[in-house]
Structure formats: structure tokens, C-alpha cells
Amino acid sequence: MNAVNPPRWRALVVLATAQFMVIMDTSIIGVALPDMQRDLGFSPGALQWVFNAYVIAFGGLLLLGGRLSDIFGARRIFTAGWLILIAGSAVAAVANSPWVEILGRGVQGVGGALIAPASMTLLMMLFSHDSRELGKAMALYGAAAPAGGTAGVFLGGVVIEYLSWPWVFVVYIPIGIATLLAVPALLPAVAGRRGSVDVLGGLVVTAGIALAVFAIVRAPEQGWGSAATLLELAGAVVLLTVFLLVQRVIREPLMPPAVWRTPGLAVANLAMALLGAAWIPMWYFLNLYLQQVLGYSAFPSGAALLPMTIAIMIFMIGITARLLGRFGAKPLIVIGLAVLAAGVAWLSLVRPDGTFTADVLPASLAAAVGMSLAYIPAMMSAISGARPEESGLASGIVNTTYQIGSALGLAVTTALAATGGADSPAALTGGFQAAFVGAAVLAATGAVLTLLLMRRPKPATPAAVGAEATSVQV
């Protein structure tokens, strides 16, 4: 049993702030995208890399970040993660070209991939002496995720309206410095342990995912059957195959193949991948529709998404847990993905001369309810069958799956949106409609596959749900 740390609740503020900022980094850029596209000269297809660069680095390196935290100590990795995140934020803020911006976002993702697993280890160290305190701490830490999503949308709108888009990155620098100053006094020094780091595995899987996304993004321009597209996709397959082979032969792999024998892990990860592949494109293109077609400026655009984010918080915190304890995970995942598909399909009816109340609000709320019903049950299904010594690994895998599904889904739907053109509001709307249809198909596919493949798991208790909600990333 760990000794009680007197300033543990103040330390929790530091850890929750880290969770808040890491999640906010995926949402704060949404309303800034049109301004960034105009100022830096992004093409419509390349613009998504402002989002994907962060998500690919973050999702691809999460497992490596957890391993580094185990070996070198969580406080050291937490500190290193913040230093890297601050550096990436500075690069993104001063960028004067698309590729510098993408580089900065990728560096931010690397920092986030170190911060997230180290934060959880530190939280367990601080509160594992008392199960009641641990439950409260995990609930507060978990609430920081949807709060970060809400704040990102809202703060992004405020910053763009009254300052300029570089400030969505500048805000990370003073907060990061304040966090680093608090680390020595508040966070416990966690001793590392002997072991090796599968750096090769982490780099290969991230490169494979990045190349797959790159190929899909460029396919509409190059042609799906062109030699360049086929070679890029083949290269991605080779890299991902090499990663799987490395995991079989290395002594301490990032992802031991045996973990996939965990009951429910594979199907739950499939559901999470398709959930991310539908949800993130919907959010991305809804932002663009509000600004580029309806003519909203940054602040009204951020405010327009606030009802959807509030609905997510209400359902995730107050409703989904109770339903999960009563009905189990499978029905909620299936219904949630189906409702998400219906909501996104509803958004595909948006019009060039549409309105927020008729074209956006009801459909976005339906999509938010669907996402809220499916996310936590899918997360629970992925880790509930894991052995105690593999629960952290299972949690890391499912979070990685969600992030990678998000990146690949956005790449596919961006390719669909490119068929509409960008010459007029009508052409833009046609492209967005195609993207929404694609996202709806992905969500519906997830519902069908979950219905057919998932064995009905044991119902989870509300208390357990509260603990697992710490992993929520919206």
C-alpha cells in the first residue's frame, strides 16, 4: 500500500489539467481551420492533416508512451511530454506554411502520447491507498475529458473571434510552464523498472498508419487505381505487417499478440475504430459547413456546437452508466452506433441555404446521443475481460484504436467530400453531404458488426463505469 501523499488533491488538479489540455488539443482547432486554410494556403485535402498529424502521432505512440513511463518513471515522462507539447505548440503558432503547421501538430501529438499514460500512473500512485478516494479522483479526472472537448470548441471560437488562430496554440505555453513548475512539489517521483523499449515497433506502426492515411487522402487526386496510390497502400500494409512480426519475436513488445485472446477485446476495438471513424469526420465537416456555407464566424460556430457537447457530457456522466449497469454493453453499443448513423445521415440533408435550427441542431443532438451511448460501453467491453496485469495495455490499445479509426475515417470522408468541389456553397454542400453519408455508413457498419460478432458481456456496475470513464476522449 502506498503512503498517503498530503498534497494529492492539488496534484490531481495538475493531472486533470493535463487530461483537459490533451483532449482540448483535438477540438480547439476546429473553428480555426478556415482561417488557417486561408492564411497558410492549405488545399481542402491537406487541411485535415492539421487534425490528423496530432491524432496519428498521439494514437500511434500511446503504447510506446506507456512503456516509457513504466521504464523511466511516470513523473519524468510526464515532464518530458509537457516539454515536447510546449515545443510543438510554439512551432504550430509561428508556422508560415502548411508543412510547418503539420510538423508542429505532430510534435504536439508526441507530447500528448507521453502525458496521457504517465498521468494515469501518477493518479494511481497518489490515490491507491483508499478505494473511495480513488473513485472520487478518477471521476474528477475523467470529467476533464468532456470538459476539454467543450472548452476546445468554445475557447477556439473566442480566440479566433477576438485574437487570431495562432493563439489556439499559444495558450498551451503558459499553462505548460505553470504545470512544469508544479511538478516537483506535487507529483510523486515514481521509480522506473528494468526493461527494454520497443522503439522500432512504435515507429513502424506509426509510419504504417500515417502512410495509409496519406494514400487515402491523395487517392482522389492520383486515382484509386494509380501506381502511386497502390504503392503507398502496399507500403502501409508492409509496415503494419512488419510491426505485427516484430511483436511476435521481440522479448518485451508494445502489444503482445496474446492480449488479443482477451474475451471481447477484438470486437470492442472494431466498434471503437468505427465509432471514431464516424464521429470525428462528422464533427470536422459540421464545423466547415457552419463557417463556409452558412457563413458563421468563429465564435458563433463554436457556440453552435455547444449543445451537442453538453448533451455528450450529460449522457456520459449521468445516463449511460445507469443503462450499462442494467442492460450490459452490447445493446448500448449497437443502439448507440445506430443512432449515431441516423444522426449523421440526417446531417447529409443539409442545404446550401439551410439554417442552424432546422439543418444542424436536431441532427447533431441525435448524433451526440448515439456517440454517448456507445463510447463507454465499448471501452468497458475492451478492457473488462483483461487480466489485471494487462488492463493498462488493453486500455492503451482501445484508445489507440479510437484515434487511428478517427484518422482513417477522416481520410476516407475527405476523399468523398472532394468529389463535390469548392466553387460555390452548393458545391461545398454537395461534398459535405457525401462526407456525412460516408460517416453514417461507417457507424451503421459498426452497429451491424457488433450485433453479429459480439458476445453479450456481463453487465458492468455504475461504479466500474465511473472508473473507466477516465479514459473517455471525445
ZAMARKOL-587206 format. One line per 2 residues: their letters; for each residue x, y, z of C-alpha. Coordinates in steps of 0.02 Angstrom, whole numbers, padded with zeros to 5 digits. Each point is the difference from the previous one (the first is absolute). Example, Ala and Ser with C-alpha at 12.3 -4.5 7.8 and 13.67 -1.06 7.14 Angstrom:
BEGIN
AS> 00615/-00225/00390; 00069/00172/-00033
REM end
This chain:
BEGIN
MN> 00000/00000/00000; 00067/00171/-00048
AV> 00030/00135/00129; -00127/00140/00004
NP> 00057/00153/-00096; -00063/00157/00092
PR> -00014/00116/-00153; -00081/-00136/-00105
WR> -00157/00101/-00038; 00103/00145/-00064
AL> 00099/-00126/-00100; -00164/-00063/-00072
VV> -00032/00176/-00066; 00165/-00010/-00095
LA> -00043/-00171/-00072; -00178/00048/-00045
TA> 00066/00157/-00084; 00115/-00109/-00104
QF> -00147/-00110/-00051; -00102/00156/-00038
MV> 00135/00075/-00111; 00040/-00160/-00095
IM> -00183/-00025/-00047; -00026/00185/-00035
DT> 00142/-00010/-00127; -00110/-00106/-00113
SI> -00150/00119/00006; 00068/00177/00018
IG> 00062/00006/-00180; -00171/-00038/-00076
VA> -00064/00177/-00018; 00176/00061/-00048
LP> 00014/-00110/-00154; -00075/00121/-00128
DM> 00115/00141/00057; 00150/-00115/-00002
QR> -00046/-00060/-00174; -00009/00179/-00063
DL> 00158/00065/00084; 00114/-00149/-00029
GF> -00064/-00056/-00169; -00063/-00174/00046
SP> -00091/-00095/-00137; -00168/-00076/00053
GA> 00079/-00173/00003; 00155/00051/00097
LQ> -00097/00098/00132; -00051/-00158/00092
WV> 00184/-00031/00041; -00009/00139/00129
FN> -00112/-00123/00094; 00076/-00164/-00062
AY> 00180/00046/00041; -00046/00014/00184
VI> -00113/-00152/00002; 00122/-00115/-00091
AF> 00147/00048/00111; -00107/-00008/00157
GG> -00087/-00164/-00042; 00149/-00084/-00079
LL> 00117/00036/00146; -00118/-00027/00149
LL> 00062/-00177/00029; 00180/00057/-00012
GG> -00037/00141/00121; -00069/-00123/00127
RL> 00152/-00110/-00017; 00119/00147/00024
SD> -00098/00051/00154; 00023/-00174/00074
IF> 00187/-00004/-00033; 00058/00178/00035
GA> -00129/00053/00129; -00167/00086/-00025
RR> 00051/00171/00066; 00148/00011/-00118
IF> -00106/-00049/-00150; -00140/00118/00053
TA> 00128/00142/00007; 00078/-00049/-00167
GW> -00173/-00006/-00079; -00039/00177/00054
LI> 00167/00065/-00064; -00036/-00080/-00169
LI> -00179/00064/-00003; 00059/00178/00037
AG> 00130/-00012/-00140; -00130/-00064/-00124
SA> -00121/00137/00050; 00133/00133/-00032
VA> 00037/-00072/-00173; -00185/-00009/-00045
AV> -00029/00179/00059; 00138/00077/-00107
AN> -00027/-00110/-00154; 00001/00092/-00166
SP> -00032/-00150/-00113; -00110/-00155/00004
WV> 00144/-00121/00030; 00068/00097/00148
EI> -00175/00002/00075; -00018/-00187/-00025
LG> 00172/-00028/00078; -00049/00100/00154
RG> -00161/-00097/00018; 00094/-00165/-00013
VQ> 00121/00054/00137; -00150/00047/00108
GV> -00068/-00176/-00026; 00164/-00077/00058
GG> -00010/00102/00159; -00180/-00053/00030
AL> 00047/-00183/-00024; 00125/00015/00143
IA> -00112/00103/00115; -00157/-00109/-00007
PA> 00068/-00168/00064; 00117/00083/00125
SM> -00146/00098/00074; -00098/-00159/00035
TL> 00149/-00084/00084; 00027/00152/00111
LM> -00184/00007/00047; 00004/-00182/00054
ML> 00156/00033/00103; -00083/00146/00089
FS> -00168/-00079/00042; 00017/-00190/00003
HD> 00012/00003/00191; -00189/00027/00013
SR> -00128/-00073/-00120; -00128/00135/00038
EL> 00124/00140/-00032; 00058/-00088/-00157
GK> -00178/-00007/-00066; -00026/00186/00031
AM> 00167/00044/-00077; -00032/-00104/-00155
AL> -00173/00074/-00023; 00071/00177/00007
YG> 00143/-00046/-00115; -00121/-00081/-00121
AA> -00113/00153/-00003; 00148/00102/-00064
AP> -00014/-00087/-00169; -00175/00058/-00051
AG> 00038/00168/00082; 00153/00015/-00112
GT> -00106/-00040/-00152; -00127/00133/00047
AG> 00131/00130/00042; 00094/-00033/-00161
VF> -00150/00038/-00108; -00048/00153/00101
LG> 00174/00071/00032; 00048/-00027/-00180
GV> -00146/00109/-00052; 00045/00136/00126
VI> 00184/00000/-00051; -00036/00008/-00187
EY> -00134/00133/00022; 00104/00120/00106
LS> 00182/-00048/-00033; 00063/-00113/-00141
WP> 00025/-00185/-00034; 00182/-00012/00064
WV> -00067/00036/00175; -00086/-00170/00006
FV> 00177/-00068/00015; 00078/00141/00101
VY> -00121/-00038/00144; 00092/-00164/00032
IP> 00165/00084/00037; -00039/00092/00165
IG> -00109/-00143/00061; 00139/-00123/-00040
IA> 00130/00104/00090; -00112/00017/00154
TL> -00026/-00189/00000; 00187/-00034/-00009
LA> 00031/00118/00146; -00128/-00096/00105
VP> 00070/-00174/-00039; 00145/-00008/00127
AL> -00109/00052/00147; -00159/-00096/-00038
LP> 00034/-00157/-00102; 00086/-00152/00076
AV> 00163/-00064/-00071; -00041/-00171/-00072
AG> 00146/-00119/-00017; 00021/-00083/-00167
RR> 00035/-00184/-00026; 00116/-00101/-00107
GS> -00055/-00038/-00174; 00023/00040/-00182
VD> -00094/00123/-00108; -00075/-00060/-00164
VL> 00042/00161/-00091; 00002/-00091/-00168
GG> -00177/-00063/00026; -00064/00172/00048
LV> 00081/00084/-00150; -00053/-00133/-00124
VT> -00184/-00004/00051; -00010/00190/-00002
AG> 00084/00009/-00172; -00118/-00134/-00068
IA> -00155/00091/00061; 00063/00167/-00066
LA> 00037/-00073/-00172; -00173/-00081/-00009
VF> -00084/00166/00040; 00112/00091/-00123
AI> -00046/-00121/-00139; -00186/00016/00031
VR> 00010/00190/00005; 00094/00009/-00165
AP> -00102/-00134/-00088; -00135/00116/-00073
EQ> 00137/00106/-00079; 00113/-00142/-00057
GW> -00135/-00127/-00038; -00045/-00152/00106
GS> 00076/-00117/-00128; 00156/00102/-00035
AA> 00172/-00073/00029; 00039/00132/00132
TL> -00156/-00039/00103; 00025/-00187/-00011
LE> 00183/00013/00049; -00041/00112/00149
LA> -00136/-00119/00061; 00117/-00149/-00026
GA> 00135/00089/00099; -00122/00029/00142
VV> -00048/-00184/00001; 00184/-00050/00003
LL> 00040/00116/00145; -00149/-00060/00103
TV> 00046/-00182/-00038; 00177/00033/00057
FL> -00069/00073/00162; -00101/-00159/00032
LV> 00151/-00109/-00037; 00110/00104/00116
QR> -00129/-00022/00139; 00014/-00189/-00018
VI> 00189/-00011/00015; 00052/00141/00116
RE> 00021/-00042/00183; -00102/00147/00068
PL> -00119/00057/-00137; -00114/00151/00004
MP> -00149/-00110/-00041; 00023/-00185/00044
PA> -00102/-00104/-00125; -00072/-00103/00144
VW> -00099/00150/00062; -00119/-00021/-00147
RT> -00062/-00161/00080; -00083/00109/00132
PG> -00189/-00030/-00013; -00088/00141/-00090
LA> 00157/00102/-00035; 00005/-00020/-00190
VA> -00185/00036/-00032; -00003/00147/00121
NL> 00152/00075/-00086; -00086/-00020/-00168
AM> -00151/00093/00069; 00112/00137/00071
AL> 00092/00020/-00165; -00163/00022/-00097
LG> -00069/00115/00134; 00150/00115/-00019
AA> -00006/-00018/-00190; -00179/00067/00000
WI> 00002/00126/00142; 00156/00101/-00038
PM> -00041/00028/-00186; -00175/00056/00050
WY> 00072/00129/00121; 00132/00056/-00127
FL> -00119/00027/-00146; -00136/00076/00108
NL> 00125/00134/00052; 00039/00035/-00183
YL> -00185/00003/-00050; -00041/00128/00135
QQ> 00139/00117/-00053; 00020/-00026/-00187
VL> -00183/-00024/-00049; -00106/00082/00135
GY> 00126/00140/00019; 00025/-00013/00189
SA> 00152/00087/00071; 00111/-00093/00122
FP> -00089/00040/00164; -00178/-00039/-00059
SG> 00066/-00159/-00080; 00074/-00057/00165
AA> -00158/00048/00094; -00105/-00097/-00126
LL> 00088/-00162/00049; -00020/00031/00187
PM> -00173/-00085/00014; 00073/-00157/-00076
TI> 00146/-00001/00122; -00113/00032/00151
AI> -00110/-00146/-00055; 00154/-00112/-00004
MI> 00051/00050/00176; -00175/-00027/00070
FM> -00021/-00171/-00078; 00176/-00064/00036
IG> 00002/00056/00181; -00181/-00023/00053
IT> -00092/-00121/-00114; 00112/-00124/-00091
AR> 00072/-00070/00162; -00173/-00045/00065
LL> -00053/-00078/-00165; 00161/-00099/-00009
GR> -00026/-00072/00173; -00176/-00054/-00046
FG> 00014/-00062/-00179; 00184/-00039/-00028
AK> 00117/00065/-00133; -00055/-00083/-00162
PL> -00175/00077/-00016; 00067/00173/00037
IV> 00142/-00014/-00126; -00118/-00061/-00136
IG> -00135/00130/00038; 00128/00138/00023
LA> 00085/-00032/-00167; -00170/-00015/-00085
VL> -00060/00166/00074; 00165/00081/-00049
AA> -00023/-00065/-00178; -00176/00071/-00004
GV> 00057/00169/00065; 00143/00014/-00125
AW> -00113/-00058/-00142; -00121/00138/00054
LS> 00143/00125/-00017; 00026/-00058/-00179
LV> -00162/00093/-00040; 00081/00170/00036
RP> -00040/00134/-00129; 00102/00142/-00075
DG> -00131/00121/00067; -00030/-00097/00160
TF> -00019/00063/00179; 00075/-00055/00164
TA> -00165/-00043/00085; -00067/-00103/-00145
DV> 00154/-00077/-00080; 00127/-00017/00140
LP> -00069/00001/00177; -00118/-00151/00003
AS> 00113/-00111/-00104; 00157/00044/00099
LA> -00089/-00035/00165; -00055/-00171/-00064
AA> 00179/-00039/-00051; 00063/00057/00170
VG> -00120/-00115/00091; 00055/-00147/-00108
MS> 00183/00033/00033; -00032/00017/00187
LA> -00092/-00166/00008; 00136/-00097/-00093
YI> 00166/00069/00062; 00012/-00055/00183
PA> -00080/-00172/-00029; 00124/-00034/-00141
MM> 00143/00054/00113; -00063/-00111/00140
SA> -00017/-00149/-00115; 00177/00020/-00060
IS> 00081/-00005/00172; -00121/-00092/00114
GA> 00063/-00171/-00055; 00184/00041/00017
RP> 00106/-00071/00140; 00048/00130/00132
EE> 00179/00007/-00062; -00061/00033/-00177
SG> -00138/00126/00037; 00112/00148/-00036
LA> 00054/-00077/-00164; -00180/-00035/-00049
SG> -00048/00179/00041; 00145/00065/-00103
IV> -00047/-00108/-00148; -00182/00056/-00003
NT> 00047/00184/00015; 00124/-00023/-00142
TY> -00132/-00087/-00104; -00120/00145/00022
QI> 00130/00127/-00052; 00054/-00099/-00153
GS> -00180/-00033/-00052; -00028/00188/00012
AL> 00147/00038/-00115; -00045/-00132/-00130
GL> -00184/00047/00003; 00043/00182/-00027
AV> 00113/-00046/-00145; -00139/-00101/-00084
TT> -00135/00131/00024; 00117/00139/-00058
AL> 00025/-00098/-00160; -00190/-00010/-00018
AA> -00021/00186/00035; 00126/00042/-00136
TG> -00124/-00063/-00131; -00113/00149/00034
GA> 00120/00138/-00046; 00024/00169/00085
DS> -00062/00126/-00129; -00161/00051/00088
PA> -00103/-00033/00157; -00100/-00128/-00099
AL> 00158/-00092/-00052; 00071/00005/00176
TG> -00164/-00064/00071; 00000/-00143/-00125
GF> 00172/-00053/00059; -00050/00013/00183
QA> -00156/-00102/-00034; 00107/-00138/-00075
AF> 00115/00004/00152; -00148/-00014/00120
VG> -00069/-00148/-00099; 00170/-00086/00011
AA> 00010/00029/00188; -00178/-00066/00022
VL> 00045/-00158/-00095; 00152/-00027/00113
AA> -00107/00018/00157; -00135/-00116/-00068
TG> 00133/-00129/-00046; 00063/00007/00179
AV> -00176/-00031/00067; -00027/-00151/-00114
LT> 00170/-00078/00035; -00021/00023/00188
LL> -00172/-00080/-00007; 00067/-00151/-00097
LM> 00170/-00025/00082; -00007/00057/00181
RR> -00046/-00123/00134; -00113/00075/00130
PK> 00115/00054/00142; -00040/00002/00182
PA> -00085/00162/00056; 00121/00127/00072
TP> -00036/00089/00162; -00020/00189/00004
AA> 00149/00012/00117; 00109/-00090/-00126
VG> -00062/00114/-00137; 00052/00151/00100
AE> 00176/-00071/00012; 00012/-00039/-00184
AT> -00067/00170/-00050; 00173/00066/00035
SV> 00050/-00062/-00172; -00137/00098/-00093
QV> 00068/00103/-00144; -00128/00093/-00100
REM end
